Amino acid sequence: MSRICQVTGAKPGFGHHVSHSHRRTNRRFNVNVQSKRYWVPSLNRHVTLTVSARGIKTIDQRGIDAVVAQILARGGRL
């Protein structure tokens, strides 16, 4: 599962581990994505989305119908 939020489009960030001696090694800051299943009344079916914690809050605020319409408008798959 790729770590990309279907609602916000959040992707992993990249940076460095910095040790006590100040040596830097590469690391990856992953997005907190969850697989969530929602009932979408406009489609009359369940939809499984890969969403971040912020994406879940966005769905709670705007409603699942509005978010699904936005995903479909930009050509995303459900």
N, C-alpha and C positions, 0 to 999 in steps of 0.2 A: 504494500500500500504506500503510495507516494504521500509525503507529508505536506500536502497542499490543501488548504481550506477551500471548499467549493463555494462558500458564501463570500468570504472576504478576499480570497486569493492570496492569503498569507503563505509565504514560502520560508524554508529554513534560512537562517543567517549564518555567516561564517566569520570566524575570528581566530583567536589564539588562546591556548592554555598558557599561562605564565607561571613558571615554577618559582620556587624561592630564590634560585640563582638567576632568575630573570630570563631563562631560556624560553623561547616561544616555539610551540608546536601547534599545528593546525587543529581546529576543532569545529564542530557544527552545532549551532543553536537550533534545535528542532522546535517545530510548532506543536502545541498541545492539541493534536487532532483526535477526535473521537468519531466512531461510526455510530450514527444516530438514525433511528427509523421514525419517520413522521407520517401521519395520515394527512393527505392533501385532498380536501373536499372538491376542489375544482377539477382535479384529475380522477377523482373517485377511486384512489388506490393509495397504497403505502409507498413511500419513497425512502431509500436509504441514502443518506448524505454523509460525506466525510467533512466534518466541520470542526473548527477550532472552538475554544471556550468563548472567544469574542463572537464567533459566528452563531453560537447557540443563543447568546444574549441578543444578537441582532434579530434572530428569528422570533424570540420572545417579544421584542419591541414592535417589529413591523408586521409580524404574522407570516405563517408559512406560505400562504398563497402569493403574497407580494414577492417574497424571496425566490420562490420557484419560478415565478414569471420573469424575474430579473435574470436568473440563471439560464432559462430557455431563450431569452431575448439575445443574450450574448453568445448563444450557440453551444452552451454546455449540455452535458448528458446527465440524465437522472437514473 
